[in-house]
């Protein structure tokens, strides 16, 4: 499984960009289109996060288990909401708030891991904030992030 994550992470930037953009374009025509686009983004974040973990010093490594829980929460939450066509109610607000938190935690974890893998030392928040925004706007950020990710993994 780890080899699959590394393989996905080492794909050329243009392939990842095309996958994201093509699914974004055709997502309005598919029954679960937007969920599929979100799955692609979450899957890419998962593969990058797990591929970088053996490049990060153990004393600086974040909780990989908590990262996996948050990614899988995103997968499950999006699937349940879209598959069962659950309408917006006040009962869903706590689950949606945690969904937003889990997405931003995943962005934080992956961006922090990338910068630590590059510098091999503890980094301040301002050092990985730009990387977080590049992950957040993935179709644009992939062009800047992919060479950095490849250099850390190889």
Secondary structure, DSSP 4 states (H G I P E B T S, - for coil): -HHHHHHHHTS-HHHHHHHHHHHHHHTTTSTTHHHHHHHHHHHHHHHHHHHHGGGS-GGG---HHHHHHHHHHHHHHHHHHHHTTPPP-GGGHHHHHHHHHHHHHHHHHHHHHHHHHHH-S---HHHHHHHHHHHHTHHHHHHHHHHHHHHHH-
